[in-house]
Amino acid sequence: MIRQVGDLTRGRARRGWLLVLHVCLVGVMLSTYSGAQEPALQRRASNRAVLSQALLSPALHSRPRALRFSRDGAYILLQDESAIYVFTREPLALRFAIQASEALPARFSSDSQALVVATRVAQVQRWNVTDGTISDTKTLLTNMDCFGAALSPDGELYACLDATAIVRVFRVATGEMIFDGRAGDSLPPQLSIILPFHRSLAYSQRFGYFVAHSLPTLPDPITAALSVEFSADGRYVIARSRFDKITAVDLPSRAKANLRGSVRHALEQGSLEFVAPDRVASVSSTKPEESVLLSFPGGATLSKLGVTGSGQATSDPRYLIHFPKDGKEAAVLDLQTNRIVTRIPKNGGDVLGSHVVTYTDDGEIVVANLGEEHPAARLKVPLAALPLLRTAVVSPGLEMLALGISGQGGVFRAATGERVARFDDLHGAWFENSQTCYLRVRETSGLNSTIEKVNTGDGQTTDAWSREDHPLRNESIFSGPALLAHVAPGIFVMMDQPRVGYDLHALDALTGRLLWSRKFLGSAAPRSIPLAPVAFTDPQGDRVVLGWPAKTDAAHDIAKRNPTVALAMKQAKVSVFDAVFEVLDGRTGKAVGAAFIQSGRGPESFDSAFSVGDWLILGRDYRRVTVLSLSTGKEWRQEQAGFPAASAESGLLSAAERGGRLALYDLHTGIWRSGYSFSANVVFSHFSSDGKRLLVLTEDQMVYVLDVANAAAASPATQP
């Protein structure tokens, strides 16, 4: 059925860090997530508007965050970035699923009859395993952020570590706080820490670093150093309250536990795994002689493990999952015999008794008997909503697209959804044309990247060039045909100032050759060197946008060179919250245009900024879009719209809205041109180079190519 979209005024909620819980009955889950039913594209037009429609094949699956047997072995828990699944083991079947973005690792209760799900903001739900219903919901803390949070292995306790190094432990069943104490020194009142702007590479984004004077309230790799966890029996809670401060508390006695040197060292290295209430394993990343099984909390060495890489505890204290450094395959290590008993997929798994459960890259959950070659049962896991896109880039004619999420990525054909090449650690891409794609693939060490050249016809790859990729010091990401490199000069990082000085380098994606560079220093920079701006990337475009506070010398220098900006600033009462943006050609670094804007709170308040033709498109809060003309300074805004894409050739802007809706607007006027409705939320869109077609990707991993030539040619119409 094809019909006109009526209400296009409601906004699409931000895909953020808040947990969304929703139970899906098995039948609904299979039809919604497995692709058994074709999503309906609805629009009042001929069917020729839909040029192609295909499901990604194979679908993208994120790395599992948890995969465990219940204590009685009757159920299996699988948790990824988007959802939590509960399966029965015999027969292997899906019992129910929960959409749960950014939840803590979920836990089975000690009697295996309940599943406990919690968030960093102390919201806890208890689910009945037998029928998939919620039996209890609690908020344990209000108006407080947990920089570290965890559930005990049986889900009975919840621990929260705040920024003042206070640990609070609650009984989930009653909400009673059973411990409230300091776990080390609080963070200094004048904290200065360098944090990254950038998080995802799929959209235009802020790129670089800033100096913060408090820790972020959202999960961040920087705050991973602040953590809390329970021992295997829930008796001890261990908190890392400073980057070098670790405290263990014996909850029954409410006294600090004396952690011996070997145990403390393993905690400091992040290599400690509780395999039993009285035993921990520590696997060294580089030295096999330092991989040991220790008593807890005494720290006596019980045995040598002789492996390197990392380890993960299982439901059976006899076994440990071993992940070698090469990352190609995991193994089950018998801690009694110190022998590998079976090899398993690199995603890991769990062991209980004679059974092992694993999760394959193709999205199958597999149950096998230890030591047996053939699995006892396997089941395709229904697809949940597509996790956060790390990479999303399309060829100029929309024939091919490169997509990546945490743990998986590849190059796909848009018309059929077929994957032609796979890359598990994809960090950006750029299509030279429909036959050639360049991708940045992170090496195992994590400190180097290789630029791979892919022939999209046969999927063959060759190494084009490589470079060091070290956060803050020398980091690069794709921005169209160039890699933007954030290079720290090693000087002039003023910790009492809000801006970090850096050199911005643009590298040729094909060869790594330096195209251009600009030097920026921190807030106390001398007048001869510009203040460090906020740099914005555009994975699909050929421009770079730089943003400065309007009351800076750099902004005034731009106004002197740009009459449109000068006139706009002259006619306005400029405040510290205003911003000036400069648009550069990504290949040459030369200025293309500039714009002055008074909405927002400086350039940092915008999530994205990119430019096509005469327009600068700014995004805020993932649901507000502002479009400015570089030649006239005229602007228009659209609330409740996110993930914008624009075409100078057609003069159209696309924006995702609530409920799977996507709207097309006239770039000149902001007037609504056309709308589409999909069965799942839109997470990405991009125009062809001629502006006549639009590729749309939805959360159910369906790829559409639409003919939008009529919308581009139509006279402006009033939005319904």
C-alpha positions in Angstrom: 0.0 0.0 0.0 1.3 3.5 -0.9 -0.2 6.5 0.7 0.7 10.2 1.4 2.4 10.9 4.7 0.2 13.3 6.6 1.6 14.4 10.0 5.3 15.2 9.5 5.5 17.6 12.5 6.3 15.2 15.2 10.0 14.8 16.0 12.2 11.8 16.0 13.5 11.1 19.5 17.3 11.2 19.9 19.0 7.9 19.7 21.0 8.5 22.8 22.3 6.7 25.9 19.0 6.2 27.7 17.7 2.7 28.1 14.6 1.7 26.2 12.9 -1.5 27.4 10.2 -3.2 25.4 9.2 -6.8 25.4 8.6 -8.4 22.0 6.6 -11.6 21.9 8.2 -14.4 19.9 5.9 -14.2 16.9 6.2 -10.4 16.7 9.9 -10.6 17.1 10.3 -12.9 14.2 8.2 -10.9 11.8 9.7 -7.6 12.8 13.4 -8.4 13.1 14.0 -11.4 10.9 12.8 -9.8 7.6 10.1 -12.5 7.2 7.7 -9.7 6.3 8.7 -7.0 3.8 8.6 -3.5 5.3 6.1 -1.2 3.5 7.3 2.0 2.0 4.4 4.4 1.9 4.0 7.4 -0.4 1.4 8.9 -2.7 3.3 8.3 -5.9 3.8 5.6 -8.5 5.7 2.4 -7.5 8.5 3.6 -9.8 9.5 5.9 -6.9 11.1 2.8 -5.2 13.9 1.9 -7.5 15.2 -0.9 -5.2 14.6 -2.4 -1.8 16.9 -5.0 -0.2 17.9 -6.4 3.2 21.6 -6.4 4.1 22.9 -10.0 3.6 24.4 -11.1 5.8 23.0 -8.7 8.3 25.2 -6.8 10.7 25.5 -8.1 14.2 27.3 -6.3 17.0 29.7 -8.0 19.4 27.8 -9.7 22.3 28.0 -7.8 25.6 26.9 -10.9 27.5 26.4 -14.6 26.7 25.6 -16.8 29.8 23.8 -19.9 30.9 21.3 -19.5 33.7 22.4 -21.2 36.9 20.2 -24.2 36.4 21.3 -24.4 32.7 17.7 -24.2 31.4 18.1 -20.8 29.8 20.6 -18.8 27.9 21.1 -15.0 27.9 22.5 -13.1 24.9 23.0 -9.4 25.0 24.3 -7.1 22.3 24.3 -3.3 21.8 20.6 -3.2 20.9 18.8 -6.1 22.6 18.7 -8.8 25.3 17.5 -12.2 24.3 16.4 -15.1 26.5 16.5 -18.6 25.0 15.4 -22.0 26.3 18.3 -24.5 26.0 16.2 -27.7 25.4 14.8 -27.2 22.9 17.0 -24.2 21.7 14.3 -21.6 21.1 13.7 -17.9 21.7 11.6 -17.3 24.8 11.5 -13.5 24.6 13.5 -10.4 23.7 13.9 -6.9 25.1 15.1 -3.8 23.2 17.7 -2.5 25.6 20.2 0.1 24.4 23.2 0.8 26.7 22.0 -1.5 29.5 24.5 -2.9 31.9 25.2 -6.6 31.5 22.0 -8.4 32.5 21.9 -11.2 35.1 19.8 -14.3 35.9 18.5 -14.6 39.4 19.9 -17.3 41.6 16.8 -19.5 41.1 17.0 -18.9 37.3 13.4 -17.7 37.2 14.0 -14.0 36.7 16.2 -11.7 34.6 17.5 -8.5 36.1 18.2 -5.5 33.7 19.7 -2.2 34.9 21.1 1.0 33.7 23.8 3.5 34.8 21.1 5.8 36.1 20.0 3.2 38.6 16.8 2.0 36.9 16.2 -1.7 37.5 13.7 -4.1 36.1 13.0 -7.7 37.0 11.6 -9.9 34.2 9.8 -13.2 34.6 11.7 -15.7 32.5 8.8 -18.1 32.0 6.4 -15.6 30.3 8.6 -12.6 29.5 6.7 -10.1 31.6 7.9 -7.4 33.9 7.4 -8.3 37.6 9.1 -5.3 39.2 10.5 -1.8 38.3 12.6 0.4 40.6 14.6 3.6 40.5 17.2 3.2 43.2 18.8 6.7 42.9 17.4 10.0 41.7 19.3 13.1 40.6 22.6 11.3 40.7 24.9 9.9 38.0 26.8 6.7 38.4 30.2 6.9 36.7 30.5 3.2 37.4 27.6 0.8 38.0 27.2 -3.0 38.1 24.8 -5.8 39.1 26.0 -8.7 41.2 26.2 -12.0 39.4 22.8 -13.1 40.8 21.2 -9.7 40.1 20.4 -9.2 43.8 22.7 -6.2 44.4 23.3 -3.0 42.5 26.4 -0.9 43.0 26.9 2.8 42.0 30.2 4.7 42.1 29.8 8.5 41.8 32.3 11.2 41.0 33.1 11.9 44.7 34.3 8.2 45.1 31.2 7.2 47.1 30.1 3.7 46.6 26.4 2.8 47.3 25.2 -0.7 47.2 21.4 -1.5 47.1 19.3 -4.6 47.4 17.4 -4.8 44.1 14.4 -6.5 45.6 13.7 -4.0 48.3 15.6 -0.9 47.2 17.3 -0.8 50.6 20.8 0.7 50.6 23.1 -1.7 52.4 26.4 0.1 52.0 27.3 3.8 51.6 31.0 4.6 51.9 34.0 6.2 50.4 36.1 4.0 48.1 39.1 6.3 47.8 39.9 9.9 47.2 37.2 12.0 45.5 38.0 13.7 42.2 39.7 17.1 42.7 37.4 20.1 42.6 39.5 21.7 39.8 39.6 18.6 37.7 41.0 19.1 34.2 40.8 16.2 31.7 41.1 16.0 27.9 38.0 14.4 26.4 37.1 13.6 22.8 34.4 15.3 20.8 34.0 12.5 18.3 32.2 9.2 18.9 30.8 7.9 15.6 32.2 8.1 12.0 28.9 7.7 10.2 27.8 11.3 10.2 29.2 14.8 10.2 30.5 15.3 13.7 32.8 17.3 15.9 36.4 16.0 15.6 39.0 16.7 18.1 39.4 17.2 21.9 38.5 19.7 24.6 39.5 20.4 28.2 36.7 19.5 30.6 36.6 20.4 34.3 34.2 17.6 35.2 33.7 14.0 34.0 31.0 13.4 31.4 27.7 12.0 32.6 27.5 9.8 29.5 29.5 6.6 29.0 32.8 7.4 27.6 36.1 5.5 27.1 37.8 8.1 29.3 35.5 7.2 32.3 36.0 3.5 31.8 38.9 3.9 34.3 36.2 4.6 36.9 34.4 1.3 37.5 32.8 -0.9 40.0 32.3 -4.7 40.0 31.3 -7.6 42.3 33.1 -10.8 43.2 31.6 -14.0 42.0 29.5 -14.5 45.1 28.6 -10.8 45.5 30.4 -10.6 48.9 33.0 -8.1 47.7 32.5 -4.9 45.7 35.6 -3.5 44.0 35.8 0.1 42.9 38.3 2.0 40.8 37.7 5.6 42.0 40.8 7.2 40.6 42.9 6.2 37.7 45.3 4.6 40.2 43.1 4.0 43.2 41.4 0.6 43.8 39.4 -0.3 46.8 37.6 -3.6 47.8 34.9 -3.7 50.4 33.7 -6.8 52.3 30.0 -6.1 52.3 29.0 -8.3 55.3 31.6 -6.7 57.6 31.5 -3.3 55.8 35.3 -3.2 56.1 37.9 -2.7 53.4 39.6 -5.9 52.2 43.3 -6.2 52.0 44.2 -6.9 48.4 47.6 -8.5 48.0 50.1 -7.3 45.4 49.3 -9.9 42.7 45.5 -9.3 42.9 45.9 -5.6 43.0 48.3 -5.6 40.1 45.7 -7.7 38.0 43.0 -5.1 38.9 45.2 -2.2 37.9 46.0 -3.9 34.6 42.3 -4.7 34.0 43.0 -8.4 33.6 41.3 -9.8 36.7 38.4 -12.3 36.2 36.4 -13.8 39.0 36.2 -17.6 38.2 34.9 -18.6 41.6 34.2 -16.9 45.0 37.7 -17.7 46.2 39.6 -17.7 42.9 40.5 -15.2 40.2 42.4 -15.5 36.9 44.7 -12.9 35.5 45.8 -13.2 31.8 48.7 -11.0 30.8 48.5 -9.3 27.4 52.1 -9.9 26.6 53.9 -12.2 29.1 52.7 -15.8 29.5 54.6 -16.3 32.7 52.5 -13.6 34.3 49.2 -15.3 33.4 48.1 -17.0 36.7 45.3 -18.4 38.7 45.2 -16.7 42.1 43.4 -17.1 45.4 41.1 -14.3 46.4 41.5 -12.1 48.3 44.8 -13.6 49.5 46.6 -13.5 46.2 48.5 -16.8 46.4 49.4 -18.3 43.1 47.5 -21.5 42.5 48.7 -22.3 39.0 50.4 -20.9 35.9 48.2 -20.5 32.8 51.0 -19.9 30.2 48.8 -17.9 27.8 48.6 -14.3 26.6 45.8 -12.1 25.5 42.8 -11.8 27.7 40.4 -14.0 29.6 36.7 -14.2 30.5 35.1 -16.1 33.3 32.4 -18.7 32.6 29.4 -20.0 34.5 31.5 -23.1 35.4 34.5 -22.3 37.7 36.5 -25.0 36.0 36.8 -23.2 32.7 38.0 -19.9 31.3 37.5 -18.4 27.9 40.8 -17.4 26.4 41.1 -14.7 23.7 44.6 -14.7 22.0 46.1 -11.4 21.0 45.6 -12.1 17.3 41.8 -12.0 17.8 41.1 -14.7 15.3 39.7 -17.4 17.5 38.9 -18.0 21.2 39.4 -21.2 23.2 38.0 -22.9 26.3 40.8 -23.4 28.9 40.4 -26.1 31.5 41.8 -24.5 34.7 42.3 -28.0 36.4 44.4 -29.5 33.6 45.6 -26.2 32.1 44.7 -27.5 28.6 42.5 -26.1 25.8 39.5 -28.4 25.5 37.9 -26.7 22.4 38.2 -23.8 20.0 35.2 -21.4 19.7 34.4 -18.3 17.7 36.2 -15.1 18.6 33.0 -13.6 20.0 33.5 -16.0 23.0 30.8 -17.8 24.9 30.0 -19.6 28.1 30.5 -23.0 29.6 28.4 -24.9 32.1 29.1 -28.6 32.9 29.6 -30.4 29.6 27.9 -27.7 27.5 29.3 -24.7 25.7 27.3 -21.9 24.1 28.8 -19.6 21.4 27.7 -16.8 19.1 28.8 -16.7 15.5 29.6 -13.7 13.3 26.6 -14.7 11.2 24.2 -14.2 14.1 23.7 -17.8 15.2 23.6 -19.0 18.8 25.2 -22.5 19.0 25.1 -25.0 21.8 27.5 -27.9 21.7 29.0 -30.6 24.0 32.5 -30.0 25.1 34.9 -31.9 22.9 32.4 -32.8 20.2 32.9 -31.5 16.7 29.3 -31.1 15.7 26.9 -28.8 17.6 23.9 -30.2 19.5 21.7 -27.3 18.4 21.9 -23.9 16.6 19.5 -21.1 16.1 19.5 -17.9 14.0 19.0 -14.9 16.3 16.3 -12.5 15.1 17.6 -9.1 14.3 17.1 -6.3 16.7 17.3 -2.6 15.8 20.6 -1.7 14.1 23.1 -0.5 16.7 24.9 2.8 16.4 26.5 3.2 13.0 30.3 3.6 13.2 30.7 4.0 9.4 28.2 4.8 6.7 29.4 5.9 3.2 27.8 5.5 -0.2 29.3 5.5 -3.7 28.4 8.6 -5.9 25.8 6.7 -7.9 24.4 4.8 -4.9 25.5 1.5 -6.3 27.6 0.5 -3.2 27.7 1.4 0.5 30.2 0.8 3.3 28.7 0.2 6.7 30.2 -0.6 10.1 29.0 -1.1 13.6 30.9 -2.2 16.7 32.5 -5.5 15.8 31.3 -5.9 12.2 31.4 -4.0 8.9 31.7 -4.4 5.2 30.9 -3.2 1.6 27.5 -4.0 0.3 25.6 -3.7 -3.0 22.6 -1.3 -2.5 20.3 -3.0 -5.0 20.6 -6.5 -3.6 22.0 -6.0 -0.1 24.8 -8.5 -0.9 28.0 -8.1 1.0 31.1 -8.1 -1.3 33.8 -7.6 1.3 34.0 -7.9 5.1 36.0 -5.8 7.6 35.4 -6.4 11.3 37.1 -3.2 12.7 36.0 -0.6 10.2 36.7 3.1 11.0 35.6 5.1 8.0 35.6 4.8 4.3 35.4 6.8 1.0 34.3 5.7 -2.5 36.5 7.0 -5.3 33.8 5.7 -7.7 31.4 2.7 -7.7 34.3 0.3 -8.4 36.8 1.5 -5.8 36.5 2.1 -2.1 39.1 3.1 0.5 38.6 2.0 4.1 40.4 2.6 7.3 40.8 -0.6 9.2 42.2 -0.6 12.8 45.0 -3.1 13.3 45.0 -5.5 16.3 47.3 -3.4 18.3 44.8 -0.5 18.1 47.6 2.1 17.5 47.9 1.7 13.8 45.5 1.8 10.9 45.7 0.4 7.4 44.0 2.0 4.4 42.6 -0.8 2.4 41.7 -0.4 -1.3 38.7 -2.5 -2.2 37.6 -3.6 -5.7 33.8 -3.7 -5.3 33.4 -6.0 -8.3 35.1 -9.0 -6.8 35.7 -7.8 -3.2 39.5 -8.1 -3.5 41.5 -5.8 -1.2 45.0 -4.4 -1.3 46.9 -2.4 1.3 47.1 1.2 0.0 49.1 2.7 2.9 49.1 2.8 6.7 49.7 5.3 9.5 49.9 5.6 13.3 46.6 6.3 14.8 47.0 7.2 18.5 44.2 9.1 20.3 45.0 12.8 20.9 48.6 12.5 19.6 48.1 11.6 16.0 44.5 10.5 15.2 42.8 10.5 11.8 39.3 9.9 10.4 37.8 10.0 6.9 36.2 13.2 5.8 35.3 12.7 2.1 38.4 12.3 -0.1 40.7 13.3 2.7 41.7 11.9 6.1 41.6 14.6 8.7 44.4 14.1 11.2 44.3 15.7 14.6 48.0 16.0 15.5 48.9 17.2 19.0 52.1 19.4 18.7 53.2 18.3 22.2 53.2 21.9 23.5 50.8 24.5 24.6 48.1 22.2 26.0 46.8 24.6 28.8 44.8 22.5 31.3 43.2 25.6 32.7 41.8 26.6 29.3 38.8 25.1 27.5 40.5 24.5 24.1 43.3 22.1 23.2 45.8 23.3 20.7 46.5 21.0 17.7 47.6 20.8 14.1 44.9 19.9 11.5 46.3 17.9 8.6 44.4 16.7 5.6 45.8 13.6 4.0 45.0 12.2 0.5 42.9 9.1 1.0 44.5 7.4 -1.9 48.2 7.9 -1.0 48.5 9.4 2.5 50.2 12.5 1.0 49.7 15.7 3.0 47.3 17.9 1.1 47.3 20.9 3.5 47.6 21.7 7.2 46.7 24.5 9.6 48.1 25.1 13.1 45.8 26.1 16.0 46.8 26.7 19.6 44.9 26.7 22.9 42.9 29.5 24.5 46.0 31.4 25.5 47.5 31.4 22.0 49.4 34.4 20.8 47.6 36.7 18.4 49.7 35.5 15.5 48.3 31.9 15.8 44.5 31.3 15.6 42.6 30.0 18.5 41.8 26.3 18.1 38.4 25.9 16.4 35.9 23.0 16.6 36.5 21.0 13.4 33.6 19.2 11.8 34.0 16.2 9.4 31.7 15.1 6.6 32.2 11.5 5.6 30.3 12.0 2.4 31.3 15.5 1.3 34.3 17.2 0.1 34.4 20.1 2.6 35.5 20.7 6.1 33.8 23.1 8.5 35.6 25.0 11.3 33.7 26.8 14.1 34.9 29.6 16.5 33.1 31.6 19.2 32.0 34.8 17.6 33.9 37.0 20.1 37.4 35.8 19.1 40.1 37.2 16.9 39.8 34.3 14.5 36.1 35.0 14.0 36.7 38.7 13.5 39.5 37.9 10.9 36.9 35.8 9.0 34.5 38.6 9.1 37.1 41.0 7.6 37.4 38.6 4.6 33.7 37.8 4.2 31.3 40.7 3.7 28.2 38.6 4.4 29.5 37.6 7.8 30.7 41.2 8.5 27.3 42.6 7.7 25.5 40.0 9.8 27.7 40.6 12.9 27.4 44.4 12.4 23.6 44.2 12.5 23.5 41.8 15.5 24.3 42.2 19.2 27.1 39.6 19.3 27.4 37.5 22.4 29.7 34.9 23.8 27.1 32.3 22.7 27.3 33.1 19.0 29.5 31.4 16.5 31.3 31.9 13.2 31.8 29.0 10.9 34.3 28.8 8.0 33.9 26.3 5.2 37.0 24.9 3.6 37.6 22.8 0.5 38.7 19.4 1.8 41.3 18.9 -0.9 43.0 22.3 -0.8 42.1 23.8 2.6 41.0 27.0 0.9 38.0 28.9 2.2 34.8 28.4 0.3 32.5 30.5 2.5 31.5 31.4 6.0 28.4 32.1 8.1 27.5 33.7 11.4 24.8 32.2 13.6 23.2 33.2 16.9 21.3 30.1 17.9 23.1 27.6 20.1 25.8 28.1 22.8 28.9 28.4 20.7 30.3 25.9 18.0 30.6 23.1 20.6 26.8 23.0 21.0 26.3 21.7 17.4 26.5 18.0 16.8 27.2 18.3 13.1 28.2 20.9 10.5 28.6 20.2 6.8 28.3 22.1 3.6 27.1 21.6 0.0 26.8 24.2 -2.7 25.7 27.5 -1.1 24.5 26.0 2.1 25.8 25.2 5.6 23.8 22.6 7.4 24.0 22.5 11.2 22.6 19.9 13.6 21.8 20.1 17.3 20.7 17.5 19.8 20.1 15.1 16.9 16.7 16.6 16.3 17.1 20.2 15.2 18.5 21.3 11.8 19.5 24.8 10.8 20.4 25.7 7.2 22.3 28.9 6.3 23.1 30.4 2.9 26.8 31.2 2.6 26.1 34.0 0.0 23.2 35.8 1.8 23.4 34.7 5.4 19.7 33.8 5.3 18.7 30.9 7.5 15.8 28.6 8.3 15.3 25.9 10.9 13.5 22.6 11.2 12.7 21.2 14.6 12.2 17.5 15.3 14.4 16.3 12.5 17.7 14.5 12.6 20.4 12.8 10.5 20.2 15.4 7.7 21.6 14.9 4.1 21.6 17.5 1.4 22.1 17.8 -2.4 23.2 21.0 -4.0 22.3 19.6 -7.4 18.6 19.0 -6.5 18.3 21.7 -3.8 16.9 19.1 -1.4 17.5 18.3 2.2 16.4 15.0 3.8 15.8 14.6 7.5 14.6 11.6 9.6 11.6 12.1 11.9 9.7 10.1 14.5 8.0 6.8 13.6 10.0 5.9 10.5 9.2 9.1 8.6 11.6 10.9 6.3 10.9 14.4 4.9 12.4 16.3 2.0 12.7 20.1 2.2 13.7 22.8 -0.2 17.2 24.0 0.7 16.4 27.5 -0.6 13.2 28.1 1.4 12.9 25.3 4.0 9.5 24.4 2.5 8.4 20.8 2.8 8.5 19.0 -0.6 7.7 15.4 0.0 7.5 12.7 2.7 8.0 9.0 3.1 7.0 6.5 5.8 8.9 3.3 6.6 8.2 0.4 8.9 11.4 1.2 10.9 13.2 4.3 11.9 15.5 5.9 9.4 19.2 5.9 10.6 20.9 7.2 7.4 20.2 8.7 4.0 22.3 10.1 1.2 21.7 11.6 -2.3 23.2 10.5 -5.5 25.7 12.8 -7.1 23.1 14.2 -9.5 20.5 14.6 -6.6 17.8 12.6 -8.4 18.0 9.5 -6.2 18.1 9.0 -2.4 19.5 6.0 -0.5 17.8 5.3 2.8 18.9 2.8 5.5 16.4 1.9 8.2 16.9 0.2 11.6 15.7 -3.1 10.4 18.8 -3.1 8.0 16.6 -2.5 4.9 18.3 -0.4 2.1 16.0 1.6 -0.2 16.9 3.6 -3.3 14.2 6.2 -4.1 13.6 8.3 -7.2 13.3 11.9 -5.9 13.5 13.7 -9.2 9.8 14.7 -9.0 10.3 16.2 -5.6 13.3 18.2 -6.8 11.4 19.4 -9.8 8.1 20.2 -8.0 7.2 23.7 -7.1 7.4 24.4 -3.4 4.3 23.2 -1.5 2.9 23.8 1.9 3.6 21.0 4.4 0.5 19.1 5.3 
